[in-house]
């Protein structure tokens, strides 16, 4: 006669068996390409592929067009351009936490920073020219607006402040305003009217070049922000970014550009 197994013991064995099966399934799943981290070799291969190259070229072309727009449409003089382009692999799937990078095989982003020179007493005219160019670009039929800053009440008062025609538009006790910001597009400059002067810093030096995985260009290579300031008196910086300009996703093999 076969001995009877108590119901509680049977239930415990069933639960243990179910847990073991779940852990095994998770382990197997974690080893699949959809859930493991992207290897360095895969990152190099994907970043050098035709889709990534095309997206990279288009993004850099647009950002450089914006850099040229400030040089051509305003009294600013372009002195230094720094390009940083990086591709990173996706992380391992985390089952007990939400992670942003575990959906990607690869994600590439680019930053372009341009430094311009002008005379300190011309900053009011420079800002007015930037806003005028922004007004024109916004009315253009091309959806890829180059300069996104146009005239509005605050910016009109900002120009007046730098022309000594009015008070600080941010308030009498506010620090000197030295920035215009838009998503992925920032303009900043050395202080002119504050007693406590602040100046834009030098860009970080370029690290070792890693081909399509990590690129850093400095044009011209020997030019410094300090030299630009010494020549013109004031430095204005335009910072542009293309976050996620190329992405390839795990599982479905699709990719995309922004």
Beta strands, then each sheet from edge to edge (+ up, - down):
strand 1: 77-89
strand 2: 104-118
strand 3: 179-182
strand 4: 185-189
strand 5: 214-219
strand 6: 234-249
strand 7: 255-257
sheet 1: 3+ 4- 6+ 2- 1+ 5-
sheet 2: 3+ 4- 6+ 7-
end
